[in-house]
Amino acid sequence: MTGRPPGRGRPPGGDGARAAPAARRAAPGPSSRAGSPTAGCAVRARGARPVAAGCFRGGLCPPGFPGGVARLGLMGGAFNPVHLGHLRAAEEMAARYSLDSVCFMPTALPPHKGARELAPFADRLKMVELAISGRPGFCASDLERRLPGPSYTVNTLAALKGALPVGAALLFLVGFDSFQKVGLWKSWRELFTLASFAVNIRPGARRASSGSRPRLEGILKSLFGSDPVWDPDAEAFLVEGCLPVHFFEGSRLSISSTDLRSRLASGESVRYLVPDAVMDYLAGKRLYAGGPGAPASAG
């Protein structure tokens, strides 16, 4: 892993980025790189054309969704509540992979988390909207609320992929801790054909980054039964039949929603941990004031 600053890594490829073994093992150089599985990553995804806002198939784009999207980053999560760590991770992902937009998508019905632990969906979505207000290229989506059943990642990615222009690239940001459990997710193999993963190591792991990449390599080998190939230019692992799995060291802030809920339940300040607009919303709604796991009802 190089200490490359954000913006230096190549953006993810589109649907044509799946690897062929011979191309993956080609000797480095301009000629071989043009035929590599990440060819075209430095330019707009092949076949993707700018579209006007509101023109995505299925009407799945939220109001204000930016047009001309050929490279979309997805940041999902409970956002319970959203905080500055989420925003910083999205900012770095957008710069590093030259994304046209980053979509924040609150989960509606997480299959492994009780409803009592979550503030109402409408409140969590509103806080995300307040947090990203004024940042061009960032948007919030209520897609998971409109999908039936529990909020499984595979269903979300499939629906979002189907709503994007043909050839557009979809990059899914996930923390290293979460990625270690990806083999337990529903239809996990399909996930690697729907989006390129961008695995971000957590705060405190930067000094041990030399050990994090081999661990990620080991996870992929365990999942697919073969050795992934590391592409240093794309900063991604390549696995046969899958979109690239990117790996990067971000400067994610050591802030957790669990800690924020605990602070709010105890009446402590969360200033400088969440955007001011979110702090004011939390205070006005008295969200999480009743104790962790018992957020106030919307209304």
C-alpha positions in Angstrom: 0.0 0.0 0.0 1.4 3.3 -1.0 1.0 6.5 1.0 -0.7 8.1 -2.0 -2.9 11.1 -1.1 -6.6 11.2 -2.1 -7.1 11.8 -5.8 -4.2 9.7 -6.9 -5.9 6.3 -7.2 -7.6 5.4 -10.4 -11.4 5.6 -10.3 -13.3 2.3 -10.5 -14.3 0.9 -13.9 -17.8 0.3 -15.2 -19.4 -3.1 -16.0 -16.5 -4.0 -18.3 -14.0 -3.9 -15.4 -14.3 -7.6 -14.5 -10.9 -9.3 -14.8 -9.6 -11.9 -17.2 -6.7 -14.0 -15.8 -4.4 -13.3 -18.7 -4.9 -9.6 -18.6 -4.4 -9.5 -14.8 -1.0 -11.1 -15.1 0.2 -8.9 -18.0 3.5 -7.3 -17.5 3.3 -3.7 -16.4 3.5 -0.9 -19.0 1.3 1.3 -21.0 0.5 -1.3 -23.6 -0.5 -4.0 -21.2 -2.3 -1.5 -19.0 -4.6 -0.6 -21.8 -5.8 -4.2 -21.9 -5.9 -4.8 -18.2 -9.1 -5.3 -16.2 -8.9 -1.7 -15.0 -8.4 -0.2 -18.4 -10.5 2.9 -18.8 -10.7 3.5 -15.1 -9.0 6.9 -15.5 -11.7 8.1 -17.8 -15.5 8.3 -17.7 -17.0 4.8 -17.6 -17.3 3.5 -21.1 -20.8 3.7 -22.5 -22.1 6.1 -19.7 -23.5 9.3 -21.0 -24.5 12.4 -19.0 -28.2 12.4 -18.1 -30.4 15.1 -16.6 -31.5 14.9 -13.0 -34.7 12.8 -12.7 -34.0 10.7 -15.8 -32.8 7.5 -14.0 -34.7 4.4 -14.9 -37.4 3.5 -12.4 -37.6 6.9 -10.8 -35.2 5.8 -8.0 -33.1 9.0 -7.9 -34.0 11.3 -5.1 -35.0 15.0 -5.7 -31.9 17.0 -6.5 -29.9 14.0 -7.7 -27.1 15.4 -9.9 -27.1 14.7 -13.6 -24.2 13.5 -15.6 -23.4 10.7 -13.2 -21.0 8.1 -14.7 -19.3 7.3 -11.4 -21.4 7.0 -8.3 -20.2 6.3 -4.7 -22.7 4.7 -2.3 -22.4 5.3 1.4 -25.0 3.2 3.2 -25.6 2.7 6.9 -27.9 3.4 9.8 -26.7 7.0 10.2 -28.0 6.7 13.7 -27.1 9.6 13.8 -24.9 10.8 10.9 -21.6 12.4 12.1 -18.5 14.1 10.8 -16.7 10.8 10.4 -19.3 9.7 7.7 -18.9 13.0 5.9 -15.1 12.9 5.9 -15.0 9.3 4.6 -17.4 10.3 1.8 -15.3 13.4 0.9 -12.1 11.4 0.6 -13.8 8.7 -1.4 -15.2 11.3 -3.8 -11.8 12.9 -4.3 -9.8 9.6 -4.5 -11.9 8.0 -7.1 -13.0 11.1 -9.0 -16.7 10.4 -8.4 -19.4 12.5 -9.9 -21.6 12.0 -6.8 -21.8 10.3 -3.5 -25.2 9.0 -2.4 -25.9 8.6 1.3 -28.5 5.9 1.8 -29.9 5.3 5.4 -31.0 1.8 6.0 -34.7 1.3 6.6 -35.1 -2.2 8.1 -31.6 -3.6 8.9 -32.0 -7.4 9.3 -29.5 -7.6 12.2 -30.5 -4.6 14.2 -33.6 -4.2 16.4 -36.0 -1.4 15.5 -35.7 0.0 19.1 -32.1 0.9 18.4 -32.9 3.2 15.5 -34.4 6.6 15.4 -37.3 6.8 13.0 -36.2 6.6 9.3 -37.6 10.1 8.6 -35.4 11.6 11.3 -32.3 9.8 10.1 -32.9 10.8 6.5 -33.5 14.4 7.5 -30.3 14.6 9.5 -28.4 13.3 6.5 -30.0 15.9 4.3 -29.0 18.6 6.8 -25.5 17.2 7.1 -24.8 17.3 3.3 -26.7 20.5 2.6 -24.5 22.9 0.5 -22.1 20.2 -0.6 -22.5 19.8 -4.4 -22.4 16.2 -5.6 -23.6 14.7 -2.3 -27.2 13.5 -2.1 -29.5 11.5 0.2 -31.8 8.7 -0.9 -34.8 7.1 0.6 -34.5 4.1 -1.7 -34.4 1.5 1.1 -37.6 2.7 2.5 -39.3 2.0 -0.8 -37.9 -1.5 -1.2 -39.9 -4.4 0.3 -38.7 -6.4 3.2 -35.5 -6.2 5.3 -32.8 -3.9 3.9 -30.4 -6.4 2.4 -27.4 -4.8 0.7 -27.8 -7.0 -2.4 -31.3 -5.8 -3.0 -30.2 -2.2 -2.6 -27.3 -2.5 -4.9 -29.3 -4.3 -7.5 -32.1 -1.7 -7.5 -29.6 1.2 -7.6 -27.5 -0.4 -10.3 -30.7 -0.8 -12.4 -31.5 2.8 -12.0 -28.2 4.1 -13.2 -27.2 4.8 -16.9 -25.9 1.7 -18.7 -22.1 1.6 -18.2 -22.1 3.7 -15.1 -19.7 2.7 -12.3 -20.9 2.1 -8.8 -18.5 2.2 -5.9 -19.7 0.9 -2.5 -17.8 2.3 0.5 -17.5 -0.2 3.4 -15.3 -0.2 6.5 -12.7 -2.9 7.0 -14.5 -4.4 10.1 -17.7 -4.7 8.1 -16.0 -6.2 5.1 -14.6 -9.0 7.2 -18.2 -10.3 7.7 -19.2 -9.9 4.0 -19.3 -13.7 3.6 -22.3 -13.7 6.0 -24.3 -11.3 4.0 -27.2 -12.4 1.8 -26.2 -13.4 -1.7 -22.7 -12.1 -1.0 -21.2 -13.3 -4.3 -23.6 -11.2 -6.3 -22.5 -8.1 -4.4 -19.1 -8.3 -6.2 -20.7 -8.2 -9.6 -23.0 -5.2 -8.8 -20.4 -2.8 -7.4 -16.7 -2.2 -6.8 -16.0 -2.2 -3.1 -13.9 0.5 -1.5 -12.6 -0.9 1.8 -11.5 1.8 4.2 -9.4 0.7 7.2 -10.6 2.1 10.5 -8.9 4.7 12.6 -6.0 3.3 14.6 -5.2 0.7 11.9 -3.2 3.1 9.7 0.0 2.3 11.5 -0.6 -1.4 10.9 -1.7 -0.9 7.3 1.1 -3.2 6.2 -0.9 -6.0 7.9 -4.3 -4.9 6.8 -3.8 -5.5 3.1 -2.7 -9.1 3.5 -5.7 -9.6 5.8 -8.0 -8.3 3.0 -6.2 -10.6 0.6 -6.8 -13.5 2.9 -10.5 -12.7 3.2 -10.9 -12.6 -0.6 -9.0 -15.9 -1.0 -11.2 -17.5 1.7 -14.3 -16.3 -0.1 -13.4 -17.2 -3.7 -10.9 -20.0 -3.2 -8.2 -18.4 -5.3 -5.5 -15.8 -4.9 -6.6 -12.3 -5.8 -4.1 -10.2 -7.8 -3.1 -6.8 -6.4 -3.1 -3.9 -8.9 -0.9 -1.2 -7.4 -2.0 1.5 -9.8 -5.7 1.0 -9.1 -5.0 0.2 -5.5 -7.4 -2.7 -5.9 -7.5 -6.5 -5.7 -8.7 -8.3 -8.8 -10.7 -11.5 -8.6 -12.0 -13.5 -11.5 -15.6 -12.6 -12.3 -15.7 -9.7 -9.9 -15.4 -6.0 -10.1 -12.2 -4.6 -8.5 -12.0 -4.5 -4.7 -10.3 -1.2 -3.7 -8.4 -0.7 -0.5 -7.3 2.6 0.9 -6.2 4.2 4.1 -8.5 7.1 4.9 -8.3 9.7 7.7 -11.6 8.7 9.1 -12.3 10.4 12.3 -12.7 8.2 15.4 -16.3 9.0 16.0 -19.0 6.5 16.4 -22.8 6.7 16.4 -22.9 4.5 19.5 -20.8 6.9 21.4 -22.9 9.8 20.2 -26.1 8.2 21.4 -24.6 7.5 24.8 -23.5 11.2 25.0 -27.0 12.4 24.1 -28.6 10.0 26.6 -26.4 11.5 29.3 -27.0 15.0 28.3 -23.5 15.6 27.1 -22.6 17.9 24.2 -22.0 16.5 20.7 -20.7 19.8 19.3 -17.9 19.3 16.8 -18.8 15.7 16.4 -21.8 16.3 14.2 -22.6 19.2 11.9 -24.2 22.1 13.7 -27.5 21.7 11.8 -27.6 18.0 12.9 -26.9 19.0 16.5 -29.7 21.5 16.5 -32.1 18.9 15.0 -31.1 16.4 17.7 -31.8 18.9 20.4 -35.1 20.1 18.9 -36.4 16.5 18.5 -34.7 15.2 21.7 -33.6 12.2 19.8 -31.8 9.6 21.9 -32.5 11.6 25.0 -34.4 8.7 26.5 -31.3 6.5 26.6 -29.4 4.3 24.1 -31.9 2.1 22.2 -34.8 4.3 23.0 -34.8 7.3 20.6 -37.7 9.7 20.7 -40.5 9.2 18.2 -40.7 11.4 15.1 -43.5 13.8 15.0 
